[in-house]
Amino acid sequence: MNESRNSNNNFVGFEYKDLTLRRTMKSIYADSYRSFGWELEGISTPPASMLYVTMKFKRDRKLRNKTELTRLQRQFEAGVNEIETLERSKVVGASVAAYIIGVLGTAFMAGSVFAYMAGMIPLMVILAIPGFVGWIIPYPCFKSISRKKAAQVTPLIDKKYDEIYEICEKANNLQT
């Protein structure tokens, strides 16, 4: 445990917190955790991880209004988790739809190959057309669905950001 003494021999004890989180959320945590009394000590990248970072924070153990700050910090973390969930929801449904269409296209193409091997050329053509369509359509379908979902979710995400900024403002006012 790291502790320091200042020039008047007043002991200052610190508490520490390590957070492993998505790289995209790094700046919001770095900016917002100051409102809860935390100081950023450092940022590191875990081995073999390009998506996550580990942030190290410390704060004074004898912080005023610590219980209220901890409660607000939990609200902040819940809000950030909701934002991450909403961000992921933009692409999850679109990915599922694209994968299903691609697999169905592949199934039609497999049926087409089997029809060709059986010498049923007209059936092969009939099955090959939806097979090719099933291979071409997934990406435009993914883009369309994800764009529509983003239009629905973006106002909710903006509202959540406003909520967490209000929480940080309350926490910051408790420290002053």
C-alpha positions in Angstrom: 0.0 0.0 0.0 1.3 3.4 -0.9 1.1 6.1 1.7 2.7 9.5 1.9 3.5 12.0 4.5 3.5 15.7 3.9 5.8 18.3 5.5 3.7 18.8 8.6 3.9 15.0 9.4 0.2 14.7 8.6 -0.4 11.1 7.5 -2.3 10.6 4.2 -3.6 7.1 3.4 -4.8 6.3 0.0 -7.2 3.7 -1.4 -6.6 2.2 -4.8 -8.8 1.0 -7.6 -7.8 -0.8 -10.9 -10.4 -0.8 -13.7 -10.1 -2.9 -16.8 -12.4 -1.5 -19.4 -13.0 -1.1 -23.1 -10.5 1.3 -24.8 -13.4 3.4 -26.1 -14.5 4.2 -22.6 -11.0 5.3 -21.4 -11.5 9.0 -21.7 -14.9 9.1 -20.0 -13.5 7.3 -17.0 -10.3 9.4 -16.9 -12.4 12.6 -17.0 -15.2 11.6 -14.7 -13.5 9.7 -11.9 -11.9 13.0 -10.8 -15.3 14.1 -9.8 -15.4 11.2 -7.3 -12.1 12.1 -5.7 -9.9 9.7 -7.7 -6.6 10.6 -9.3 -5.4 8.8 -12.4 -2.1 7.1 -11.6 -1.5 5.3 -14.9 -2.9 3.4 -17.9 -1.7 0.1 -19.1 -2.7 -2.3 -21.8 -3.1 -6.0 -20.7 -1.0 -8.4 -22.6 -2.6 -9.7 -25.9 -5.5 -7.2 -25.7 -6.2 -4.4 -28.1 -9.7 -3.8 -26.9 -9.1 -3.2 -23.2 -7.0 -1.0 -21.0 -6.3 -1.1 -17.3 -6.6 2.2 -15.5 -5.1 2.7 -12.0 -6.7 5.3 -9.6 -6.0 6.5 -6.1 -7.8 8.7 -3.6 -7.5 9.9 -0.1 -9.1 7.5 2.4 -10.4 10.4 4.6 -12.3 12.1 1.7 -15.3 14.2 2.8 -18.7 12.8 1.8 -17.2 9.5 0.8 -20.4 7.5 1.2 -22.3 9.9 -1.0 -19.5 10.0 -3.6 -19.4 6.2 -3.6 -23.2 6.1 -4.2 -22.9 8.6 -7.1 -19.9 6.6 -8.5 -22.1 3.5 -8.6 -24.8 5.4 -10.5 -22.1 6.7 -12.9 -20.8 3.1 -13.5 -24.4 1.8 -14.1 -25.0 4.6 -16.6 -21.7 3.8 -18.4 -22.7 0.1 -18.5 -26.0 1.1 -20.1 -24.2 3.2 -22.7 -22.0 0.3 -23.6 -25.0 -2.0 -23.9 -26.8 0.5 -26.1 -23.7 0.9 -28.3 -23.4 -2.9 -28.8 -27.2 -3.1 -29.6 -26.5 -1.1 -32.7 -24.8 -4.0 -34.4 -25.9 -7.1 -32.7 -29.3 -7.5 -34.4 -27.9 -6.4 -37.7 -25.1 -9.0 -37.4 -27.6 -11.8 -36.6 -29.7 -10.9 -39.6 -26.7 -10.8 -41.9 -25.4 -14.1 -40.6 -28.7 -15.8 -41.1 -29.1 -14.5 -44.6 -25.6 -15.6 -45.4 -26.1 -19.1 -44.0 -29.4 -19.5 -46.0 -27.6 -18.4 -49.1 -25.0 -21.0 -48.5 -27.7 -23.7 -48.0 -29.3 -22.8 -51.3 -25.9 -22.9 -53.0 -25.2 -26.3 -51.5 -28.6 -27.5 -52.8 -27.6 -26.1 -56.2 -24.4 -28.0 -56.2 -26.1 -31.2 -55.3 -28.7 -30.6 -58.0 -25.9 -30.1 -60.5 -24.2 -33.4 -59.4 -27.5 -35.2 -59.8 -27.9 -33.8 -63.4 -30.9 -31.6 -62.5 -29.8 -28.4 -64.3 -33.1 -26.5 -64.0 -33.3 -27.1 -60.3 -29.6 -26.1 -60.0 -30.4 -22.7 -61.6 -33.5 -22.2 -59.4 -31.5 -22.9 -56.2 -28.4 -20.9 -57.4 -30.3 -17.6 -57.8 -31.3 -17.3 -54.1 -27.9 -18.7 -53.2 -26.1 -15.8 -54.9 -28.6 -13.3 -53.5 -28.0 -14.8 -50.0 -24.3 -14.1 -50.5 -24.7 -10.6 -51.9 -27.4 -9.2 -49.6 -25.9 -9.6 -46.0 -23.6 -6.6 -46.0 -26.2 -4.1 -47.4 -28.7 -5.6 -45.0 -26.3 -5.2 -42.1 -25.6 -1.6 -42.9 -29.3 -0.8 -43.3 -30.4 -2.4 -40.0 -27.5 -1.0 -38.1 -28.2 2.5 -39.4 -31.8 2.3 -38.4 -30.9 0.9 -35.0 -28.3 3.7 -34.5 -31.0 6.3 -35.3 -33.2 4.8 -32.6 -30.5 4.3 -30.0 -28.5 7.5 -30.4 -31.0 9.8 -28.5 -31.0 7.3 -25.6 -27.2 7.3 -25.5 -27.1 11.1 -25.5 -29.6 11.1 -22.7 -27.5 8.6 -20.7 -24.4 10.8 -21.2 -26.4 13.8 -19.9 -27.3 11.8 -16.8 -23.8 10.7 -16.1 -22.6 14.3 -16.5 -25.2 15.5 -14.0 -24.0 12.7 -11.6 -20.4 13.9 -12.0 -21.4 17.5 -11.5 -23.2 16.5 -8.2 -20.1 14.6 -7.1 -17.8 17.4 -8.0 -20.0 19.9 -5.9 -19.7 17.6 -2.9 -15.9 17.9 -2.9 -15.8 21.7 -3.0 
